[in-house]
Amino acid sequence: MKKYTIEQFINTETVVNNAPSANREKIIFTSDRSGVFNVYSIPSNGGEAKQLTNSKEDACYAISFVPQPGDNRFLYLSDQGGNEILHIYLQKEDGTTRDLTPDKEERATFFQWAPDGKSFLYGSNKRDPKFADVYSMDIDTFEKRLIFKNELGVEFSAISKDYETLALTKFDNANSSHMYIFHINTGKLEALTSHKDTDIQYAPQAFSEDGKYLYYITDKDHEFLYASKMHLETGEVEVVYKTDWHVEDLSFTHNHTYIKLSINRDAHTDVKIFHTGTNNEVTLPELPDGQITSVNFSLDEKIMTFLLNGSNSPSNLYVYNLEKNKLDKLTNTLNPEIDPADLVKAEVVRYPSFDGLEIPSIYYKPKDIKPGDKIPALVWVHGGPGGQSRVDYNPLLQYLANHGYAVIAVNNRGSSGYGKTFFKMADLKHGEVDLADCIESKSFLASTGYIDENRIGIIGGSYGGYMTLAALAFQPEEFQVGVDIFGVSNWVRTLKSIPSWWETMREALYKKIGDPFTSEEYLKSISPLFHADKIRKPLIVLQGSNDPRVLKVESDEIVDIVRNNGVPIEYLVFEDEGHGFSKKINRITGFKAILEFLNKHLKGKQA
């Protein structure tokens, strides 16, 4: 098996999101082929992609073409240096751009186009940094109209086709939420759900074409989220789709001919499409092994565009013509220098934790293991809290596996996707029971027979970075090295400095992790910074200077303490990044440093 450089892995193109033009002739999407995420278009019948934005610094993310026949203007999102203060931009056919939400501190969120394509809905926190008001903007005059003044801390979910009714969500905590509808013409706000003593999730998704029904997902009286609909006049409820996995979202096509559901099935994404007239499921074409994401339909509902990826294959853009039953692959994103046969196909595995609870995980087994080999391994912890490792393409994990590291991506208790009971199990116990689940993965690794039990490290980003620091501070002998990618070191500070635009989820985070104003001592007890003197194993830390979620000081302080411990430590700061590394050059620099660190301190040799 050939070994590949990080440059070869990162020179695989990353494609995210997509949307077909109104006349179906082109598809807009986002790609990092230029080194920075930019907006591209590609003919829907195949051909060369054309770069539409030319940013050298800040990532640009496609929204869509203006949904009017022959209109080649498009909207995209961009922030500055990863600060997450996103603005909505319009680019005209001549390449000139206009910032439609120009206030410096205004964070905008695109919601959806009006049915006639002449205006769009968006959220803006210009009036109040904590909450997003709902506006409509005319795409020709740029006149904006306030539709809903958000003084309740709710979040936009959907709007009826007649543009008269909004569906809104209000969170109690990460396990419980409520549905509201707002009547635009009368200004009346109406609560649709009420549950004071029980945690139930409600998430509005879409209105029926006639506006009489609201479709939503909920876990009421069920372990998993399922799809239902409510008659808004009578309150009558009917189950639409229910299974023993989470239904994650639901949407209708433009003319309500089809309804699309996404199901989180054991860390895979399944897409199901039903014809609304017959309720019959649409048979999709045979596809390569993987999962469908980012599904969109043309306005006339004749073509469906989507991304397909697998653990050993990066996302590619596809178009499916429903009338002709014709499938076309429009991109080939894997670097041609990489042989697909050399990539690792991840496997879903399970192992018992300290109390017998079954922990689902994603396992990457290197391909070049020889009889008698004893290889190093890494425990990967996802972001969150409440995230989930999925069977997606991950270039860093493929890079590590290609260079001889087994990787187990642990979905510890508290992860999403495995039912509400599993999701709540780590509430107010973070850095304790979830860390124990990660430690127990070492037994699974040892059971393979080819893992060196004395060469197992821990790695993760964001919440996973916190878990890395927690492991080294609270269980200092369990892992031989740690790789912390912008992880939280001090929960008291992080929870007090939550970005203003996260206000609607503030209480949810407090109830999951702890309230920094009433439980400071508890939060200090689970914060690695206050126990960093116990860290004795080599550590590498990666951090973006502009990160609004995990402030740079979180990494600065723990690095200083560990350095004073006399422990081998490396610290990489990226001045032009936020919470995640969007630029190829930074990913190359960071991931190369990680491998060199691991080769030195875990594998026992230089890269």
C-alpha positions as CSV (number, residue, x, y, z in Angstrom):
1,M,0.0,0.0,0.0
2,K,1.3,3.4,-0.9
3,K,1.9,6.1,1.7
4,Y,0.6,9.5,0.8
5,T,1.6,13.0,2.0
6,I,-0.8,15.4,3.7
7,E,-0.6,17.6,0.6
8,Q,-2.0,14.7,-1.5
9,F,-4.8,14.2,1.0
10,I,-5.7,17.8,1.3
11,N,-5.5,18.3,-2.5
12,T,-8.6,16.2,-2.7
13,E,-11.4,18.6,-3.3
14,T,-13.9,19.3,-0.6
15,V,-17.4,20.0,-2.0
16,V,-20.2,21.2,0.3
17,N,-23.8,22.2,-0.5
18,N,-25.5,22.7,-3.9
19,A,-28.6,24.1,-5.6
20,P,-29.8,23.9,-9.2
21,S,-30.7,27.1,-11.1
22,A,-34.3,27.9,-12.0
23,N,-33.9,26.6,-15.6
24,R,-32.0,23.5,-14.4
25,E,-29.1,24.3,-16.7
26,K,-26.6,24.9,-13.9
27,I,-25.8,23.8,-10.4
28,I,-24.2,26.1,-7.8
29,F,-21.9,24.6,-5.2
30,T,-19.0,25.4,-2.8
31,S,-15.5,23.9,-3.2
32,D,-12.1,24.5,-1.8
33,R,-10.2,23.6,-5.0
34,S,-8.7,27.1,-5.1
35,G,-7.3,26.6,-1.6
36,V,-10.1,28.6,0.0
37,F,-13.8,27.8,-0.1
38,N,-15.3,29.6,-3.1
39,V,-18.5,29.4,-5.1
40,Y,-18.6,27.5,-8.4
41,S,-21.2,26.5,-11.0
42,I,-21.3,23.5,-13.2
43,P,-23.6,22.5,-16.2
44,S,-26.2,20.1,-15.0
45,N,-25.5,17.9,-18.0
46,G,-21.8,17.7,-17.1
47,G,-18.7,19.8,-18.0
48,E,-16.2,22.0,-16.5
49,A,-16.9,23.9,-13.3
50,K,-16.6,27.7,-13.3
51,Q,-15.3,29.6,-10.3
52,L,-17.7,32.4,-9.5
53,T,-16.1,34.0,-6.4
54,N,-12.4,34.6,-6.1
55,S,-11.7,35.1,-2.4
56,K,-8.1,34.6,-1.4
57,E,-8.7,34.9,2.3
58,D,-12.3,34.4,3.6
59,A,-14.4,31.4,2.8
60,C,-17.5,32.0,0.5
61,Y,-20.4,29.5,0.8
62,A,-23.0,29.2,-2.0
63,I,-26.6,29.7,-1.1
64,S,-28.3,29.5,-4.5
65,F,-29.0,31.2,-7.8
66,V,-31.9,33.7,-7.8
67,P,-34.8,31.3,-8.5
68,Q,-36.0,33.1,-11.6
69,P,-35.6,31.7,-15.2
70,G,-32.5,33.1,-16.8
71,D,-31.3,34.9,-13.7
72,N,-27.6,34.2,-13.1
73,R,-27.3,36.3,-10.0
74,F,-26.6,34.3,-6.8
75,L,-26.4,34.6,-3.1
76,Y,-23.5,33.5,-0.9
77,L,-22.4,33.7,2.7
78,S,-19.0,34.9,4.0
79,D,-17.5,36.0,7.3
80,Q,-14.1,37.5,8.1
81,G,-11.3,35.2,9.3
82,G,-13.7,32.6,10.7
83,N,-15.3,35.0,13.2
84,E,-18.8,33.5,12.3
85,I,-20.3,37.0,11.8
86,L,-21.8,35.9,8.5
87,H,-23.1,38.3,5.9
88,I,-25.3,37.6,2.9
89,Y,-23.9,38.8,-0.5
90,L,-25.4,39.0,-3.9
91,Q,-23.1,38.6,-6.9
92,K,-24.3,39.9,-10.3
93,E,-23.6,38.5,-13.7
94,D,-20.8,41.0,-14.3
95,G,-19.0,39.7,-11.1
96,T,-19.7,42.7,-8.9
97,T,-21.0,42.0,-5.4
98,R,-23.2,43.7,-2.9
99,D,-23.2,43.0,0.9
100,L,-26.9,42.8,1.6
101,T,-26.4,42.8,5.4
102,P,-23.6,45.3,5.7
103,D,-23.5,46.2,9.4
104,K,-20.2,45.2,10.8
105,E,-21.6,43.3,13.8
106,E,-24.7,42.0,12.0
107,R,-24.9,38.2,11.8
108,A,-27.2,37.1,9.0
109,T,-28.7,33.7,8.3
110,F,-30.4,32.8,5.0
111,F,-33.7,31.0,5.5
112,Q,-35.5,30.5,2.2
113,W,-36.8,32.0,-1.0
114,A,-40.3,33.2,-1.4
115,P,-42.4,31.0,-3.8
116,D,-42.2,33.6,-6.6
117,G,-38.4,34.0,-6.2
118,K,-38.6,37.7,-5.9
119,S,-37.6,38.0,-2.3
120,F,-36.1,35.8,0.4
121,L,-36.3,35.4,4.2
122,Y,-33.4,35.8,6.4
123,G,-32.5,36.2,10.1
124,S,-30.6,39.2,11.4
125,N,-29.4,40.1,14.9
126,K,-28.8,43.7,14.0
127,R,-31.5,44.9,16.5
128,D,-30.5,42.6,19.3
129,P,-27.2,40.7,19.2
130,K,-28.8,37.8,21.1
131,F,-31.8,37.0,18.8
132,A,-32.4,36.8,15.1
133,D,-35.4,38.8,13.8
134,V,-37.0,37.5,10.7
135,Y,-36.9,39.8,7.6
136,S,-37.9,39.6,4.0
137,M,-35.7,41.3,1.3
138,D,-36.7,42.2,-2.2
139,I,-34.0,40.8,-4.5
140,D,-34.3,43.7,-7.0
141,T,-34.8,46.8,-4.8
142,F,-33.1,45.3,-1.7
143,E,-35.9,46.8,0.4
144,K,-36.2,44.8,3.6
145,R,-39.3,44.3,5.7
146,L,-39.4,43.1,9.3
147,I,-41.7,40.1,9.5
148,F,-41.1,38.9,13.1
149,K,-39.5,40.8,15.9
150,N,-37.9,38.1,18.1
151,E,-38.2,39.1,21.7
152,L,-38.9,35.5,23.0
153,G,-35.6,33.8,22.0
154,V,-37.2,31.6,19.4
155,E,-35.7,30.3,16.2
156,F,-37.1,30.4,12.7
157,S,-38.2,27.0,11.4
158,A,-40.6,27.4,8.4
159,I,-43.0,29.7,6.6
160,S,-46.3,28.7,4.8
161,K,-46.5,28.9,1.1
162,D,-48.9,31.9,1.2
163,Y,-46.3,33.7,3.3
164,E,-48.8,34.3,6.1
165,T,-47.6,32.0,8.9
166,L,-44.2,31.3,10.5
167,A,-43.3,28.2,12.5
168,L,-40.9,28.8,15.3
169,T,-38.9,26.8,17.9
170,K,-38.1,27.6,21.5
171,F,-35.6,25.5,23.4
172,D,-35.9,24.6,27.1
173,N,-32.7,22.6,26.9
174,A,-30.9,20.3,24.6
175,N,-33.5,17.6,25.2
176,S,-36.7,19.7,25.1
177,S,-38.3,22.3,22.9
178,H,-41.6,23.9,22.0
179,M,-43.4,24.9,18.7
180,Y,-45.1,28.2,18.0
181,I,-46.8,29.7,15.0
182,F,-46.8,33.4,14.3
183,H,-49.6,34.9,12.1
184,I,-47.9,37.6,10.1
185,N,-51.0,39.6,9.2
186,T,-52.4,39.8,12.7
187,G,-49.2,39.7,14.7
188,K,-50.7,36.8,16.9
189,L,-48.2,34.3,18.4
190,E,-49.7,30.9,19.3
191,A,-48.1,28.1,21.3
192,L,-48.7,24.7,19.8
193,T,-47.1,22.6,22.5
194,S,-47.0,22.6,26.3
195,H,-44.9,20.3,28.5
196,K,-43.5,21.7,31.7
197,D,-42.3,18.6,33.6
198,T,-41.3,16.3,30.7
199,D,-38.5,16.6,28.2
200,I,-39.9,16.4,24.7
201,Q,-38.3,17.6,21.5
202,Y,-40.4,19.4,18.9
203,A,-38.9,20.7,15.7
204,P,-41.2,22.3,13.0
205,Q,-40.0,21.4,9.5
206,A,-42.6,22.6,6.8
207,F,-46.2,23.5,6.1
208,S,-48.5,21.6,3.8
209,E,-49.2,23.3,0.5
210,D,-52.5,24.6,1.7
211,G,-51.1,25.8,5.0
212,K,-53.5,23.7,7.1
213,Y,-50.9,21.3,8.4
214,L,-47.6,21.8,10.1
215,Y,-45.1,19.0,9.6
216,Y,-42.6,18.5,12.4
217,I,-40.3,16.0,14.1
218,T,-40.6,14.9,17.7
219,D,-39.7,12.2,20.2
220,K,-42.9,12.4,22.2
221,D,-43.6,8.9,23.7
222,H,-40.7,7.4,21.6
223,E,-37.0,6.9,22.0
224,F,-36.2,8.4,18.6
225,L,-37.3,11.4,16.6
226,Y,-40.1,10.7,14.1
227,A,-42.1,12.8,11.7
228,S,-45.7,13.9,12.4
229,K,-48.1,16.5,11.1
230,M,-50.6,18.7,13.1
231,H,-53.8,20.1,11.8
232,L,-53.5,23.7,12.9
233,E,-57.2,24.3,13.4
234,T,-58.2,21.1,15.2
235,G,-54.9,20.2,16.7
236,E,-55.3,16.7,15.4
237,V,-51.9,14.9,15.1
238,E,-50.9,12.1,12.6
239,V,-47.7,10.2,12.4
240,V,-46.0,10.5,9.0
241,Y,-42.9,8.3,9.4
242,K,-41.6,6.5,12.4
243,T,-38.7,4.1,12.9
244,D,-36.1,3.1,15.5
245,W,-33.6,5.7,14.3
246,H,-33.7,9.5,14.3
247,V,-35.6,11.3,11.5
248,E,-33.4,14.3,11.2
249,D,-35.2,16.5,8.8
250,L,-38.2,16.8,6.4
251,S,-38.9,19.0,3.5
252,F,-41.2,19.4,0.5
253,T,-40.2,20.2,-3.1
254,H,-41.3,23.5,-4.6
255,N,-44.7,22.3,-5.8
256,H,-45.2,19.8,-3.0
257,T,-45.0,16.8,-5.4
258,Y,-42.4,15.1,-3.2
259,I,-41.6,14.9,0.5
260,K,-38.0,14.2,1.5
261,L,-36.9,12.6,4.8
262,S,-33.3,12.2,6.2
263,I,-32.8,9.4,8.7
264,N,-29.7,9.0,10.9
265,R,-29.3,5.2,10.8
266,D,-26.4,4.0,12.9
267,A,-24.1,6.9,11.9
268,H,-25.2,6.7,8.3
269,T,-27.6,9.0,6.5
270,D,-30.5,7.4,4.7
271,V,-32.6,9.6,2.3
272,K,-36.2,8.6,1.6
273,I,-38.4,10.5,-0.9
274,F,-42.2,9.9,-1.2
275,H,-44.7,11.1,-3.8
276,T,-47.2,13.2,-1.8
277,G,-50.1,12.1,-4.1
278,T,-49.7,8.4,-3.6
279,N,-47.4,8.1,-0.5
280,N,-45.3,5.7,-2.6
281,E,-41.6,5.8,-2.1
282,V,-39.6,7.0,-5.0
283,T,-37.0,4.4,-6.1
284,L,-33.6,6.1,-6.3
285,P,-31.0,4.8,-8.8
286,E,-28.3,2.4,-7.7
287,L,-25.5,4.4,-6.2
288,P,-21.9,3.7,-5.0
289,D,-21.6,2.7,-1.4
290,G,-22.1,5.8,0.8
291,Q,-24.6,8.3,2.0
292,I,-26.6,11.0,0.3
293,T,-26.5,14.5,1.7
294,S,-27.5,18.1,0.6
295,V,-30.5,17.0,-1.4
296,N,-32.2,19.7,-3.6
297,F,-34.8,19.7,-6.3
298,S,-35.2,22.0,-9.3
299,L,-38.2,24.3,-9.3
300,D,-40.0,22.1,-11.8
301,E,-39.1,19.1,-9.7
302,K,-37.6,17.2,-12.7
303,I,-34.1,16.9,-11.4
304,M,-32.6,16.2,-8.0
305,T,-29.1,17.2,-7.0
306,F,-27.2,15.8,-4.1
307,L,-23.8,15.0,-2.6
308,L,-22.6,11.4,-2.1
309,N,-19.8,10.4,0.2
310,G,-18.5,7.4,2.2
311,S,-15.8,6.8,4.8
312,N,-13.3,6.1,2.0
313,S,-14.6,8.4,-0.7
314,P,-15.0,12.2,-0.5
315,S,-18.2,14.0,-1.4
316,N,-19.1,14.2,-5.1
317,L,-21.9,16.1,-6.8
318,Y,-24.6,14.1,-8.6
319,V,-27.7,15.0,-10.6
320,Y,-30.6,12.6,-11.1
321,N,-33.3,13.2,-13.7
322,L,-36.5,11.8,-12.3
323,E,-38.3,11.9,-15.7
324,K,-35.5,10.1,-17.6
325,N,-34.3,7.9,-14.7
326,K,-30.8,9.2,-15.5
327,L,-28.0,9.6,-13.0
328,D,-24.9,11.7,-13.7
329,K,-21.8,12.2,-11.5
330,L,-20.6,15.8,-12.1
331,T,-17.4,15.9,-10.0
332,N,-14.5,13.6,-9.3
333,T,-13.0,15.1,-6.1
334,L,-10.5,12.5,-5.0
335,N,-6.9,13.6,-5.8
336,P,-5.9,11.4,-8.8
337,E,-2.6,10.7,-7.2
338,I,-4.4,8.7,-4.5
339,D,-5.5,5.1,-5.3
340,P,-9.0,4.6,-3.8
341,A,-7.9,1.0,-3.0
342,D,-5.4,2.5,-0.5
343,L,-8.2,4.2,1.6
344,V,-9.6,2.6,4.6
345,K,-13.3,1.7,4.7
346,A,-14.5,2.5,8.2
347,E,-16.5,-0.1,10.1
348,V,-19.3,0.5,12.7
349,V,-18.3,-1.4,15.9
350,R,-19.6,-1.6,19.5
351,Y,-18.0,-2.4,22.8
352,P,-19.2,-2.6,26.4
353,S,-18.3,0.3,28.7
354,F,-17.5,0.2,32.4
355,D,-21.1,-0.3,33.3
356,G,-22.0,-2.6,30.5
357,L,-23.5,0.1,28.3
358,E,-22.9,-0.5,24.6
359,I,-20.8,2.2,23.0
360,P,-21.2,2.6,19.2
361,S,-18.0,3.7,17.4
362,I,-16.5,4.0,13.9
363,Y,-13.3,2.0,13.4
364,Y,-10.5,2.7,10.9
365,K,-8.1,-0.3,10.6
366,P,-4.9,0.4,8.6
367,K,-4.4,-1.7,5.6
368,D,-0.8,-2.7,5.9
369,I,-0.9,-4.7,9.2
370,K,1.4,-7.7,9.0
371,P,1.2,-10.9,11.2
372,G,2.8,-10.2,14.5
373,D,2.6,-6.4,14.1
374,K,1.8,-4.3,17.2
375,I,0.7,-0.9,15.9
376,P,-0.2,2.4,17.7
377,A,-3.8,3.6,17.9
378,L,-5.8,6.8,18.5
379,V,-9.1,7.4,20.2
380,W,-11.0,10.1,18.3
381,V,-13.6,12.1,20.1
382,H,-16.1,14.2,18.1
383,G,-17.3,17.8,18.8
384,G,-20.3,18.8,20.7
385,P,-21.2,18.1,23.4
386,G,-23.9,16.0,21.8
387,G,-22.2,15.5,18.4
388,Q,-21.7,12.3,16.6
389,S,-19.0,10.6,14.6
390,R,-20.5,9.5,11.3
391,V,-19.4,7.3,8.5
392,D,-18.2,10.3,6.5
393,Y,-15.0,11.0,4.7
394,N,-12.5,12.4,7.1
395,P,-9.1,13.3,5.4
396,L,-7.3,13.6,8.8
397,L,-8.4,10.1,9.9
398,Q,-7.6,8.6,6.5
399,Y,-4.1,10.3,6.6
400,L,-3.5,8.8,10.1
401,A,-4.7,5.4,9.0
402,N,-2.6,5.5,5.9
403,H,0.5,6.1,8.1
404,G,-0.2,3.1,10.3
405,Y,-2.4,4.4,13.1
406,A,-5.6,2.6,13.9
407,V,-8.4,5.0,14.9
408,I,-11.6,4.4,16.8
409,A,-14.0,7.3,16.6
410,V,-16.0,6.9,19.8
411,N,-19.7,7.9,20.1
412,N,-19.6,8.1,23.9
413,R,-22.8,8.4,26.0
414,G,-24.2,11.9,25.4
415,S,-23.7,11.6,21.6
416,S,-26.7,12.2,19.4
417,G,-28.2,9.6,17.0
418,Y,-28.8,6.8,19.4
419,G,-32.0,7.8,21.2
420,K,-32.9,10.4,23.8
421,T,-31.9,8.2,26.8
422,F,-28.3,7.8,25.4
423,F,-28.2,11.5,24.6
424,K,-29.0,12.6,28.1
425,M,-26.7,10.1,29.9
426,A,-23.7,12.5,30.2
427,D,-25.7,15.6,31.2
428,L,-23.9,17.3,34.1
429,K,-21.3,14.4,34.1
430,H,-19.0,15.6,31.3
431,G,-15.4,14.8,31.7
432,E,-16.5,11.8,33.8
433,V,-18.8,9.1,32.3
434,D,-18.1,10.1,28.7
435,L,-14.4,10.1,29.4
436,A,-14.8,6.6,30.9
437,D,-16.4,5.4,27.7
438,C,-13.4,6.7,25.8
439,I,-11.0,4.9,28.1
440,E,-13.0,1.7,27.7
441,S,-12.4,1.8,24.0
442,K,-8.8,0.8,24.8
443,S,-10.1,-2.7,25.7
444,F,-11.7,-3.0,22.2
445,L,-8.4,-1.9,20.6
446,A,-6.5,-4.4,22.7
447,S,-8.9,-7.2,21.7
448,T,-7.9,-6.9,18.0
449,G,-4.6,-8.5,18.9
450,Y,-2.5,-6.1,16.8
451,I,-2.7,-2.9,18.8
452,D,0.1,-2.0,21.2
453,E,-1.7,-1.2,24.4
454,N,1.2,1.0,25.5
455,R,0.9,3.2,22.4
456,I,-2.6,4.6,22.4
457,G,-3.3,8.3,22.2
458,I,-6.4,10.5,22.3
459,I,-7.4,13.2,19.8
460,G,-10.3,15.5,19.1
461,G,-11.6,18.9,18.2
462,S,-13.7,21.4,20.1
463,Y,-15.6,19.2,22.7
464,G,-13.3,16.4,21.5
465,G,-10.3,18.7,22.3
466,Y,-11.8,19.2,25.8
467,M,-12.0,15.4,26.2
468,T,-8.3,15.1,25.1
469,L,-7.3,17.6,27.8
470,A,-9.6,16.0,30.4
471,A,-8.1,12.6,29.7
472,L,-4.5,13.9,30.2
473,A,-5.5,15.9,33.3
474,F,-7.9,13.5,35.1
475,Q,-6.6,10.1,33.9
476,P,-3.0,11.0,33.3
477,E,-1.8,7.4,32.8
478,E,-4.5,6.2,30.4
479,F,-3.2,7.7,27.1
480,Q,0.3,8.2,26.0
481,V,-0.2,11.5,24.0
482,G,-2.9,14.0,23.4
483,V,-3.9,16.0,20.3
484,D,-6.1,19.0,21.3
485,I,-7.7,20.8,18.3
486,F,-9.3,24.1,19.8
487,G,-10.6,22.3,22.9
488,V,-12.2,23.9,25.9
489,S,-9.9,24.1,29.0
490,N,-12.0,26.3,31.3
491,W,-15.8,25.7,31.2
492,V,-16.5,28.6,33.5
493,R,-15.0,31.1,31.0
494,T,-16.3,29.4,27.9
495,L,-19.9,29.2,29.2
496,K,-19.8,32.8,30.2
497,S,-18.4,33.9,26.9
498,I,-20.9,32.1,24.6
499,P,-21.3,34.1,21.4
500,S,-24.3,36.4,21.6
501,W,-26.0,34.7,18.6
502,W,-26.1,31.4,20.7
503,E,-28.4,33.0,23.2
504,T,-31.4,30.8,22.3
505,M,-29.2,27.8,23.3
506,R,-27.5,29.2,26.3
507,E,-29.8,27.6,28.9
508,A,-29.6,24.3,26.9
509,L,-25.8,24.3,27.3
510,Y,-26.0,25.2,30.9
511,K,-28.3,22.3,31.6
512,K,-26.1,19.9,29.8
513,I,-22.7,21.0,31.1
514,G,-23.4,23.3,34.1
515,D,-24.4,26.9,34.9
516,P,-21.2,29.0,35.3
517,F,-23.0,31.5,37.6
518,T,-24.4,29.0,40.1
519,S,-22.1,25.9,39.7
520,E,-18.6,27.5,39.3
521,E,-16.9,25.0,41.6
522,Y,-18.4,22.0,39.8
523,L,-17.3,23.4,36.5
524,K,-13.8,24.0,37.8
525,S,-13.7,20.4,38.9
526,I,-14.3,19.2,35.3
527,S,-12.2,21.9,33.6
528,P,-8.7,20.7,32.7
529,L,-7.1,24.1,33.2
530,F,-7.5,23.8,37.0
531,H,-5.9,20.4,37.0
532,A,-3.3,20.9,34.3
533,D,-0.4,20.4,36.8
534,K,-1.2,16.7,36.5
535,I,-0.6,16.5,32.7
536,R,2.6,14.6,32.2
537,K,2.1,13.2,28.7
538,P,3.2,14.9,25.4
539,L,0.5,17.3,24.0
540,I,0.0,19.2,20.8
541,V,-2.5,22.0,20.6
542,L,-4.0,23.7,17.5
543,Q,-6.0,26.9,17.7
544,G,-7.6,29.5,15.5
545,S,-7.0,33.1,16.6
546,N,-10.5,34.3,15.6
547,D,-12.4,31.4,17.2
548,P,-15.6,32.9,18.8
549,R,-16.7,29.6,20.5
550,V,-13.4,28.4,22.1
551,L,-11.4,31.6,22.7
552,K,-7.7,31.5,22.0
553,V,-7.0,32.1,25.7
554,E,-8.4,28.6,26.4
555,S,-5.4,27.2,24.6
556,D,-2.9,29.8,25.6
557,E,-3.3,29.2,29.3
558,I,-3.2,25.4,29.3
559,V,-0.2,25.4,27.0
560,D,1.7,27.7,29.5
561,I,1.0,25.4,32.4
562,V,1.9,22.2,30.6
563,R,5.1,23.8,29.3
564,N,6.0,24.7,33.0
565,N,5.4,21.0,33.8
566,G,8.4,20.2,31.7
567,V,6.2,18.1,29.4
568,P,6.8,18.0,25.6
569,I,4.3,20.4,24.1
570,E,3.7,21.9,20.7
571,Y,1.4,24.8,20.0
572,L,0.2,26.0,16.5
573,V,-1.9,29.1,16.2
574,F,-3.6,30.1,12.9
575,E,-4.1,33.8,12.8
576,D,-6.7,33.7,9.9
577,E,-8.9,30.9,11.2
578,G,-11.8,30.5,13.6
579,H,-13.5,27.4,15.0
580,G,-12.2,25.1,12.3
581,F,-9.6,25.4,9.6
582,S,-11.1,26.4,6.3
583,K,-7.9,27.0,4.3
584,K,-6.1,24.2,2.7
585,I,-2.6,25.5,3.6
586,N,-3.6,25.6,7.3
587,R,-5.0,22.1,7.2
588,I,-1.8,20.9,5.5
589,T,0.4,22.7,8.2
590,G,-1.7,21.5,11.1
591,F,-2.3,17.9,10.0
592,K,1.4,17.4,9.1
593,A,2.4,18.7,12.5
594,I,0.0,16.2,14.1
595,L,1.5,13.3,12.3
596,E,5.1,14.4,13.0
597,F,4.2,14.8,16.7
598,L,2.6,11.3,16.8
599,N,5.5,9.7,15.0
600,K,7.9,11.2,17.5
601,H,6.0,10.6,20.7
602,L,3.7,7.6,20.0
603,K,5.1,5.6,17.2
604,G,8.6,6.3,18.5
605,K,10.3,7.7,15.3
606,Q,10.5,10.9,13.3
607,A,8.2,11.4,10.3
